[in-house]
C-alpha cells in the first residue's frame, strides 16, 4: 500500500454470519439492494465516491453495471464488482465484501485472487456455532502478517441468552483463535444498528469496543508505508494495532475519518449510528 492509498479491509466469514449487516453498520447505509444481498456475488469492493458501479473482468477490462442488476453479474469472468458511495467510513478505508466461504458453489479462487490486495480482515463468525473448523482451515491459508492485524467478530451474540453460554463460547474462541487475531469482539450487529442515539444500547451491543479497536487498526494501517497482506516484513508480523486507551471517547464506525500522522493520538467523539434496515441473516 502506498502512502496515498487507503487501507483495504475485507469482510469475510461463512454464509449468514452477518457480513451484510456489518457493511450496513460501517457505511451507515445499505450498499446493495436488499433483493441481491443473498445472491452469489463476486467480491464487492466499496470505495468513496459519487454513486456508481462497474464490473472488472478477469482480463482487467471494465464495464459499467447497474447496482440493481449486480445479482445478475456472472462470477466466472468477474474479478471484482466496484461500488462507490459517499460515507465517512469510506473516507478512511475501502471495504471489500467477500462471498461466504462455506458456499460449495463458490470457487475459492473468486476471493483468493484478491488476498494480495487486502490489508486487514474483519472476520464474522456466528455466536451459536462460533469459529468452526471450516473457518479455521480457511483462515490458516491466509498470510500470517494479514491474520495478525485482523479482527474477529462473534456476531449474533444476543442469541446466547445466558451468561454461562456467553462465557463458554468466548473462552473457547479465545483459546482456539486468540493468537490468530489482533482482537476478538462479541457483538450484536442488529442491536448496534437499532441503538440510535442511545449510548447504553450502543455499548451493550458490543459496538463500542469494536469501533474503538477498528479505528486504532485503521490508524495503524494508515501509518504503515507498506501494509499489503503480501508483505511478510518482520514489522508487520510483530506489531499488531495498539489497543486504544480505556477512557477513549465513544465513536461509531461511519464517523471514523482519515487522520494525518500528526493526529494519530486523537479520537473524535461521535454518537451511535442511526438504524439502517437490515437482516443479520443475510450473508
URVEN-V616364 format. One record per residue. RES is the residue in three letters. SS is DSSP state (H for helix, E for strand, C for the rest). PHI is phi in radians with two decimals (* if undefined). D_FIRST is the distance of its C-alpha to the first C-alpha in whole Angstrom. Layout:
res = [RES:RES]
ss = [SS:SS]
phi = [PHI:PHI]
d_first = [D_FIRST:D_FIRST]
//
This chain:
res = [UNK:UNK:UNK:UNK:UNK:UNK:UNK:UNK:UNK:UNK:UNK:UNK:UNK:UNK:UNK:UNK:UNK:UNK:UNK:UNK:UNK:UNK:UNK:UNK:UNK:UNK:UNK:UNK:UNK:UNK:UNK:UNK:UNK:UNK:UNK:UNK:UNK:UNK:UNK:UNK:UNK:UNK:UNK:UNK:UNK:UNK:UNK:UNK:UNK:UNK:UNK:UNK:UNK:UNK:UNK:UNK:UNK:UNK:UNK:UNK:UNK:UNK:UNK:UNK:UNK:UNK:UNK:UNK:UNK:UNK:UNK:UNK:UNK:UNK:UNK:UNK:UNK:UNK:UNK:UNK:UNK:UNK:UNK:UNK:UNK:UNK:UNK:UNK:UNK:UNK:UNK:UNK:UNK:UNK:UNK:UNK:UNK:UNK:UNK:UNK:UNK:UNK:UNK:UNK:UNK:UNK:UNK:UNK:UNK:UNK:UNK:UNK:UNK:UNK:UNK:UNK:UNK:UNK:UNK:UNK:UNK:UNK:UNK:UNK:UNK:UNK:UNK:UNK:UNK:UNK:UNK:UNK:UNK:UNK:UNK:UNK:UNK:UNK:UNK:UNK:UNK:UNK:UNK:UNK:UNK:UNK:UNK:UNK:UNK:UNK:UNK:UNK:UNK:UNK:UNK:UNK:UNK:UNK:UNK:UNK:UNK:UNK:UNK:UNK:UNK:UNK:UNK:UNK:UNK:UNK:UNK:UNK:UNK:UNK:UNK:UNK:UNK:UNK:UNK:UNK:UNK:UNK:UNK:UNK:UNK:UNK:UNK:UNK:UNK:UNK:UNK:UNK:UNK:UNK:UNK:UNK:UNK:UNK:UNK:UNK:UNK:UNK:UNK:UNK:UNK:UNK:UNK:UNK:UNK:UNK:UNK:UNK:UNK:UNK:UNK:UNK:UNK:UNK:UNK:UNK:UNK:UNK:UNK:UNK:UNK:UNK:UNK:UNK:UNK:UNK:UNK:UNK:UNK:UNK:UNK:UNK:UNK:UNK:UNK:UNK:UNK:UNK:UNK:UNK:UNK:UNK:UNK:UNK:UNK:UNK:UNK:UNK:UNK:UNK:UNK:UNK:UNK:UNK:UNK:UNK:UNK:UNK:UNK:UNK:UNK:UNK:UNK:UNK:UNK:UNK:UNK:UNK:UNK:UNK:UNK:UNK:UNK:UNK:UNK:UNK:UNK:UNK:UNK]
ss = [C:C:C:C:C:C:E:E:E:E:E:E:E:C:C:C:C:C:H:H:H:H:H:H:H:H:H:C:C:C:C:C:C:H:H:H:C:C:C:C:C:C:C:E:E:E:E:E:C:C:C:E:E:E:E:E:E:C:C:C:C:E:E:E:C:C:H:H:H:H:H:H:C:C:C:C:C:E:E:E:E:E:E:E:E:C:C:C:H:H:H:C:E:E:E:E:E:C:C:C:C:C:C:C:C:C:C:C:H:H:H:H:C:C:H:H:H:C:C:E:E:E:E:E:E:E:H:H:H:C:C:C:H:H:H:H:H:H:H:C:C:C:C:H:H:H:H:H:C:C:E:E:E:E:E:C:H:H:H:C:C:C:H:H:H:H:H:H:H:H:H:H:H:H:H:H:H:H:H:H:C:C:E:E:E:E:C:C:H:H:H:H:H:H:C:C:C:C:H:H:H:H:H:H:C:C:H:H:H:H:H:H:H:H:H:H:H:H:H:H:H:H:C:C:C:C:C:C:C:C:C:C:C:H:H:H:H:H:C:C:C:C:C:C:C:C:C:C:C:C:C:C:H:H:H:C:C:C:C:C:H:H:H:C:C:C:C:C:C:C:C:C:C:C:C:C:C:C:C:C:C:C:C]
phi = [*:-1.38:-1.16:-1.70:-1.57:-1.49:-1.00:-2.00:-1.94:-1.63:-1.78:-2.32:2.61:-1.37:-1.01:1.20:-1.63:1.88:-1.12:-1.14:-1.15:-1.09:-1.12:-1.06:-1.13:-1.20:-1.47:1.51:-2.85:-1.43:-1.26:-2.12:-1.00:-0.99:-1.25:-1.86:-1.17:-1.75:-1.45:-1.36:-2.14:-1.21:-0.94:-1.91:-1.69:-1.92:-2.31:-1.29:2.73:-1.05:-0.89:-2.94:-2.69:-2.58:-1.86:-1.80:-1.36:-1.08:-1.49:1.64:-1.26:-2.25:-2.56:-1.15:-2.52:-1.35:-1.00:-1.14:-1.82:-1.05:-1.12:-1.67:-1.25:-1.22:-1.39:-1.09:-2.12:-2.08:-1.39:-2.82:-1.79:-1.84:-2.02:-2.25:-2.51:-1.61:-2.83:-1.05:-1.07:-1.26:-1.26:-1.81:-2.78:-1.67:-1.99:-2.10:-1.50:-1.60:-1.13:-1.06:-1.29:-1.59:-1.33:-1.17:-1.61:-1.93:-1.00:-1.10:-1.14:-1.04:-1.81:-1.09:-1.17:-1.64:-0.92:-1.08:-1.74:-1.57:-1.68:-2.82:-2.22:-1.87:-1.69:-1.75:-2.28:-1.23:-1.01:-1.32:-2.57:-1.11:0.88:-1.27:-1.04:-1.12:-1.21:-1.06:-1.13:-1.18:-1.04:-1.16:-1.41:-1.45:-1.00:-1.00:-1.07:-1.16:-1.10:-1.21:-1.95:-1.86:-2.08:-1.96:-1.81:-1.59:-1.47:0.94:-1.15:-1.20:-1.28:-1.54:-1.54:-2.33:-1.13:-1.08:-1.14:-1.09:-1.15:-1.09:-1.12:-1.18:-1.12:-1.17:-1.10:-1.09:-1.19:-1.51:-2.20:-1.01:-1.47:-1.77:-2.38:-1.35:-2.98:-2.17:-2.36:-1.32:-2.74:-1.86:-1.15:-1.17:-1.14:-1.16:-1.13:-1.47:-1.14:1.00:-1.63:-1.46:-1.11:-1.17:-1.18:-1.04:-1.23:-1.12:-1.24:1.67:-1.21:-1.02:-1.12:-1.05:-1.08:-1.08:-1.25:-1.12:-1.11:-1.08:-1.10:-1.09:-1.09:-1.12:-1.16:-1.12:-1.53:-1.80:-1.25:-2.47:-1.72:-0.88:-1.04:-1.32:-1.39:-2.03:-1.22:-1.07:-1.07:-1.19:-1.38:-1.81:-2.20:-1.23:-1.01:-1.17:-1.33:-1.20:-1.09:-1.08:-1.68:-1.11:-1.13:-1.19:-2.29:-1.94:-0.88:-1.28:-1.60:-1.13:-2.21:-1.07:-2.21:-1.51:-1.08:-1.47:-2.02:-0.97:-1.49:-1.47:-2.26:-1.15:-1.31:-2.76:-1.85:-1.09:-1.20:-1.33:-1.03:-2.15:-0.93:-2.82:-2.39:-1.18:-1.33:-1.32:-1.17]
d_first = [0:4:7:8:6:8:7:9:12:15:18:20:24:27:29:31:29:28:24:26:27:24:22:26:25:22:22:26:27:27:25:27:31:33:34:31:29:31:31:29:26:23:19:19:16:17:15:17:20:23:24:24:23:23:22:20:22:22:22:20:22:22:25:26:27:29:28:31:31:28:30:32:29:29:26:28:26:23:20:19:20:18:20:20:22:22:21:21:18:16:16:14:12:12:15:15:19:20:23:26:25:29:30:32:32:28:27:24:22:22:19:18:17:14:13:10:8:9:8:12:15:18:21:24:28:31:33:36:35:32:30:32:31:30:27:27:27:24:22:23:21:18:16:17:14:13:17:17:15:16:19:23:25:28:29:33:34:37:38:39:42:44:42:43:41:38:38:39:36:33:35:35:31:30:32:30:27:27:25:22:21:20:22:25:27:30:30:32:30:33:34:31:31:35:35:35:36:37:35:37:37:33:33:35:33:30:28:28:27:24:23:23:21:18:18:18:15:13:14:13:9:9:11:8:6:5:5:5:9:10:10:13:13:16:15:13:16:18:17:17:16:20:23:24:27:30:31:28:29:29:26:25:22:22:23:20:18:15:16:16:16:20:20:18:22:23:24:25:28:28:31:30:29:32:33:32:34:32:34:32:33:31:28]
//
